[in-house]
């Protein structure tokens, strides 16, 4: 646990995923209480780790804010809520995704058909099934959280809508400090993917979120991974430029012959990737090409359950 500024504390947990850590934040209130932002993954020992951290605080955690439903951010929410008795706050749209993804039906039942329809080979789908079952055991989200939305405040922090990396992603802002979740990261590009049940244009959403951050121009941003972002508006501009470059690459990769998003992902990320990262590449390729489709700059076809994309003639 590290104090980053003005009493704001950053808590870092290790992850057994493609990225090796996640940051959560503890925000002090004037009455001596605390707000926890995100909770880490629900790994064995998560409760004990949080209990040790809570013992170092000079007040109680009375509120827990979930920025978005991804497992490394919501996975230990139930554990932390049980430890503290705190009220959990989460966006209604995000909670809906949380239930659909980590609830009883879960991603292991819905995603294989989606992967198959976009050209993923059967052996990679089988790998996904195994990985999804393991991941679901690491997520204990809090049931029926208090809904929050854009424009609300939690302990004096304004709730901002920053969809794109996740449909219902929220951030907190106060006095030039942005607690950004994964909407803005210093050294890596947040994944922007199109998944089952997603909003239809996540890249369009994300570009709008980056434009919001650019206009807001906070003094500093603290993300879910990596170091603090000392120029959030400048970083937002960098990411906008990056995605427009990717759109140009996606457009150039489309030809007259229809191709799946899985095949297109190799044009955009030709390097060898583990199957989990290739799925991220597939979802991000879809987000970019669907952005083009939405603006009549590419075409989509669905033949016998196989979705393919091509250039507009």
C-alpha positions as CSV (number, residue, x, y, z in Angstrom):
1,X,0.0,0.0,0.0
2,X,1.5,3.3,-1.1
3,X,0.2,6.9,-0.5
4,X,0.3,8.5,-4.0
5,X,-1.0,12.0,-2.9
6,X,-3.3,13.9,-0.7
7,X,-4.1,10.8,1.4
8,X,-5.0,8.7,-1.7
9,X,-3.5,5.2,-1.2
10,X,-2.8,2.7,-4.0
11,X,-3.0,-1.0,-3.2
12,X,-1.3,-3.4,-5.7
13,X,-2.1,-7.1,-6.0
14,X,-0.3,-9.7,-8.1
15,X,-2.2,-11.3,-11.0
16,X,-1.8,-14.7,-12.7
17,X,-3.0,-13.3,-16.0
18,X,-1.4,-11.7,-19.0
19,X,-0.6,-8.6,-16.9
20,X,1.0,-9.3,-13.6
21,X,-0.6,-6.8,-11.3
22,X,-3.7,-4.6,-10.6
23,X,-4.0,-1.4,-8.6
24,X,-7.0,-0.7,-6.3
25,X,-7.3,2.7,-4.5
26,X,-8.4,3.9,-1.1
27,X,-9.8,7.4,-1.0
28,X,-10.1,9.3,2.3
29,X,-13.2,11.2,3.3
30,X,-13.4,14.2,5.6
31,X,-15.2,12.1,8.3
32,X,-12.3,9.6,8.6
33,X,-13.9,6.9,6.5
34,X,-12.6,5.5,3.3
35,X,-13.8,4.5,-0.2
36,X,-12.2,1.5,-1.9
37,X,-12.1,1.6,-5.7
38,X,-12.0,-1.9,-7.2
39,X,-11.0,-5.0,-5.3
40,X,-8.6,-7.2,-7.2
41,X,-9.1,-10.8,-8.3
42,X,-10.8,-13.3,-5.9
43,X,-7.8,-15.5,-5.6
44,X,-7.2,-17.8,-2.6
45,X,-6.0,-15.5,0.2
46,X,-7.7,-12.4,-1.1
47,X,-9.7,-12.0,2.1
48,X,-6.6,-12.3,4.3
49,X,-4.7,-9.8,2.1
50,X,-7.4,-7.3,2.4
51,X,-7.8,-7.8,6.1
52,X,-4.1,-7.1,6.7
53,X,-4.4,-3.9,4.6
54,X,-7.5,-2.7,6.4
55,X,-5.7,-3.1,9.7
56,X,-3.3,-0.4,8.5
57,X,-6.0,2.2,8.0
58,X,-7.0,4.7,10.6
59,X,-10.7,4.5,9.7
60,X,-13.3,2.2,8.2
61,X,-13.9,1.4,4.6
62,X,-17.6,2.4,4.2
63,X,-18.0,2.4,0.4
64,X,-16.7,0.2,-2.4
65,X,-16.8,1.5,-6.0
66,X,-16.5,-0.9,-8.9
67,X,-15.1,0.8,-12.0
68,X,-16.0,-2.1,-14.3
69,X,-16.8,-5.8,-14.2
70,X,-13.5,-7.3,-15.4
71,X,-12.3,-10.1,-13.1
72,X,-9.2,-8.3,-11.8
73,X,-11.4,-5.3,-10.7
74,X,-14.6,-7.0,-9.4
75,X,-13.3,-10.4,-8.4
76,X,-12.9,-9.9,-4.7
77,X,-15.9,-7.5,-4.2
78,X,-17.9,-9.9,-2.2
79,X,-14.9,-10.7,0.1
80,X,-14.2,-7.0,0.8
81,X,-17.9,-6.2,1.3
82,X,-18.2,-9.0,3.8
83,X,-15.0,-7.9,5.7
84,X,-16.0,-4.2,5.9
85,X,-19.8,-4.2,5.8
86,X,-19.4,-1.4,3.2
87,X,-22.0,-0.4,0.6
88,X,-20.9,-1.5,-2.9
89,X,-21.6,1.0,-5.7
90,X,-21.6,-0.1,-9.3
91,X,-23.1,1.1,-12.6
92,X,-26.4,-0.7,-13.5
93,X,-25.2,-1.5,-17.0
94,X,-21.9,-2.8,-15.7
95,X,-23.6,-4.9,-13.1
96,X,-25.8,-6.4,-15.8
97,X,-22.6,-7.4,-17.7
98,X,-21.2,-8.7,-14.5
99,X,-24.1,-11.1,-13.9
100,X,-24.2,-12.2,-17.5
101,X,-20.5,-12.9,-17.5
102,X,-19.8,-14.3,-14.0
103,X,-23.3,-15.6,-13.0
104,X,-24.7,-19.0,-13.4
105,X,-24.9,-19.0,-17.2
106,X,-21.6,-17.4,-17.6
107,X,-19.2,-16.8,-20.4
108,X,-18.3,-20.5,-20.8
109,X,-21.8,-21.1,-22.2
110,X,-22.3,-18.1,-24.5
111,X,-18.9,-17.3,-25.8
112,X,-18.0,-20.5,-27.7
113,X,-20.7,-19.9,-30.3
114,X,-19.5,-16.3,-30.7
115,X,-15.9,-17.5,-31.2
116,X,-17.0,-20.1,-33.7
117,X,-19.0,-17.5,-35.7
118,X,-15.9,-15.3,-36.1
119,X,-13.6,-18.1,-37.3
120,X,-11.8,-19.3,-34.2
121,X,-10.6,-22.9,-34.6
122,X,-12.2,-25.6,-32.5
123,X,-9.0,-26.3,-30.5
124,X,-8.8,-22.7,-29.3
125,X,-12.5,-22.8,-28.3
126,X,-11.8,-25.9,-26.2
127,X,-8.9,-24.0,-24.5
128,X,-11.2,-21.1,-23.9
129,X,-13.8,-23.4,-22.1
130,X,-11.1,-24.6,-19.7
131,X,-9.7,-21.2,-19.0
132,X,-13.2,-19.7,-18.5
133,X,-14.1,-22.3,-15.9
134,X,-10.9,-21.5,-14.0
135,X,-11.4,-17.8,-14.2
136,X,-15.0,-17.9,-13.0
137,X,-13.8,-19.5,-9.8
138,X,-11.8,-16.4,-9.1
139,X,-14.7,-14.0,-9.3
140,X,-16.9,-13.3,-6.3
141,X,-18.8,-10.1,-7.3
142,X,-21.2,-8.4,-4.8
143,X,-24.9,-9.1,-5.4
144,X,-27.3,-6.2,-5.9
145,X,-25.0,-3.2,-5.5
146,X,-26.2,0.3,-5.1
147,X,-26.5,1.7,-8.6
148,X,-24.5,4.8,-9.6
149,X,-24.5,6.7,-12.9
150,X,-22.8,9.6,-14.6
151,X,-23.2,12.8,-12.6
152,X,-23.6,11.1,-9.2
153,X,-21.1,11.7,-6.5
154,X,-19.7,9.2,-4.0
155,X,-18.0,10.8,-1.0
156,X,-17.4,14.0,-2.9
157,X,-16.0,12.3,-6.0
158,X,-17.9,12.8,-9.3
159,X,-18.8,9.8,-11.3
160,X,-17.8,10.0,-14.9
161,X,-18.9,7.7,-17.8
162,X,-15.9,6.3,-19.7
163,X,-17.3,3.3,-21.7
164,X,-15.2,1.5,-24.3
165,X,-12.8,-0.8,-22.5
166,X,-16.0,-2.0,-20.8
167,X,-19.5,-0.9,-21.8
168,X,-20.4,0.5,-18.4
169,X,-17.0,1.6,-17.3
170,X,-17.1,4.5,-14.7
171,X,-14.3,6.7,-13.3
172,X,-14.1,9.1,-10.3
173,X,-12.9,12.7,-10.5
174,X,-12.2,15.3,-7.8
175,X,-9.9,18.3,-7.7
176,X,-8.0,17.4,-10.8
177,X,-7.5,13.8,-9.8
178,X,-8.9,11.0,-12.0
179,X,-9.3,7.5,-10.6
180,X,-9.5,6.0,-14.1
181,X,-9.8,2.2,-13.8
182,X,-8.7,0.8,-17.1
183,X,-10.1,3.7,-19.2
184,X,-6.6,5.3,-19.3
185,X,-3.3,3.6,-18.8
186,X,0.2,5.0,-19.0
187,X,2.2,2.4,-20.9
188,X,-0.3,0.0,-22.5
189,X,-3.3,0.5,-24.6
190,X,-6.5,-0.6,-22.9
191,X,-8.2,-3.4,-24.8
192,X,-11.3,-2.2,-26.7
193,X,-13.2,-5.3,-27.8
194,X,-16.6,-6.3,-29.2
195,X,-18.1,-9.2,-27.3
196,X,-21.4,-11.0,-27.0
197,X,-24.0,-8.7,-25.4
198,X,-21.7,-5.7,-25.9
199,X,-22.9,-2.3,-27.1
200,X,-22.6,-2.2,-30.9
201,X,-19.8,0.3,-31.2
202,X,-17.3,0.1,-28.3
203,X,-14.5,1.9,-30.2
204,X,-16.8,4.8,-30.9
205,X,-17.7,4.8,-27.2
206,X,-14.0,4.7,-26.3
207,X,-13.0,7.6,-28.6
208,X,-15.8,9.7,-27.0
209,X,-14.5,8.8,-23.5
210,X,-11.0,9.8,-24.5
211,X,-12.3,13.1,-25.8
212,X,-14.1,13.6,-22.5
213,X,-10.8,13.1,-20.6
214,X,-9.0,15.4,-23.0
215,X,-11.6,18.2,-22.3
216,X,-11.6,17.6,-18.6
217,X,-7.8,17.7,-18.5
218,X,-7.2,16.4,-15.0
219,X,-3.9,17.1,-13.3
220,X,-3.1,13.4,-12.8
221,X,-4.8,10.0,-13.5
222,X,-4.4,6.8,-11.6
223,X,-5.2,3.7,-13.6
224,X,-5.7,0.0,-12.8
225,X,-2.2,-0.9,-14.1
226,X,1.1,0.8,-14.4
227,X,2.4,4.1,-13.2
228,X,0.5,7.4,-12.6
229,X,-0.4,9.4,-15.7
230,X,1.0,12.9,-15.3
231,X,-0.6,14.3,-18.5
232,X,-3.9,12.6,-18.9
233,X,-5.1,14.9,-21.7
234,X,-1.9,14.2,-23.6
235,X,-2.2,10.5,-23.1
236,X,-5.9,10.6,-24.2
237,X,-4.7,12.3,-27.5
238,X,-2.1,9.6,-28.0
239,X,-4.7,6.8,-27.6
240,X,-7.0,8.6,-30.0
241,X,-4.2,8.8,-32.6
242,X,-3.3,5.1,-32.0
243,X,-6.9,3.9,-32.7
244,X,-7.2,6.0,-35.9
245,X,-3.9,4.4,-37.0
246,X,-5.5,1.0,-36.2
247,X,-8.6,1.9,-38.2
248,X,-6.4,2.8,-41.2
249,X,-4.7,-0.6,-40.8
250,X,-7.9,-2.5,-40.6
251,X,-9.3,-0.7,-43.6
252,X,-6.2,-1.5,-45.6
253,X,-6.4,-5.2,-44.5
254,X,-9.9,-5.6,-45.9
255,X,-10.1,-6.8,-49.5
256,X,-12.8,-7.8,-51.9
257,X,-12.8,-11.3,-50.5
258,X,-14.7,-11.6,-47.2
259,X,-12.7,-12.6,-44.2
260,X,-13.4,-13.4,-40.6
261,X,-12.4,-11.1,-37.7
262,X,-10.1,-13.9,-36.5
263,X,-8.2,-13.8,-39.8
264,X,-8.2,-10.0,-39.7
265,X,-6.7,-10.1,-36.2
266,X,-3.6,-11.7,-37.7
267,X,-3.2,-8.8,-40.1
268,X,-3.4,-6.3,-37.2
269,X,-1.4,-8.5,-34.7
270,X,0.8,-10.8,-36.8
271,X,3.0,-11.9,-33.9
272,X,2.5,-15.2,-32.2
273,X,0.1,-14.8,-29.3
274,X,-1.2,-17.1,-26.5
275,X,-4.8,-18.1,-27.2
276,X,-6.1,-15.8,-24.5
277,X,-4.4,-12.8,-26.1
278,X,-5.5,-13.9,-29.6
279,X,-9.1,-13.7,-28.3
280,X,-8.4,-10.1,-27.1
281,X,-6.9,-9.4,-30.6
282,X,-10.1,-10.9,-32.2
283,X,-12.4,-8.8,-30.1
284,X,-10.4,-5.6,-30.8
285,X,-10.3,-6.4,-34.5
286,X,-14.0,-6.7,-34.4
287,X,-14.4,-3.3,-32.5
288,X,-12.3,-1.6,-35.2
289,X,-14.0,-3.2,-38.2
290,X,-17.5,-2.7,-36.8
291,X,-16.6,1.0,-36.3
292,X,-16.0,1.0,-40.0
293,X,-19.2,-0.9,-40.8
294,X,-21.2,1.5,-38.6
295,X,-19.9,4.4,-40.8
296,X,-20.4,2.5,-44.1
297,X,-16.7,2.2,-44.6
298,X,-16.7,-1.6,-44.5
299,X,-19.3,-4.4,-45.1
300,X,-20.4,-7.3,-42.9
301,X,-22.0,-10.5,-44.1
302,X,-23.3,-13.5,-42.3
303,X,-23.4,-16.7,-44.3
304,X,-24.5,-20.0,-42.5
305,X,-23.5,-18.5,-39.2
306,X,-20.1,-17.3,-40.2
307,X,-19.6,-13.6,-39.9
308,X,-17.2,-12.0,-42.4
309,X,-16.0,-8.5,-43.4
310,X,-14.9,-7.0,-46.6
311,X,-14.1,-3.6,-48.2
312,X,-16.9,-1.5,-49.5
313,X,-16.9,-1.7,-53.3
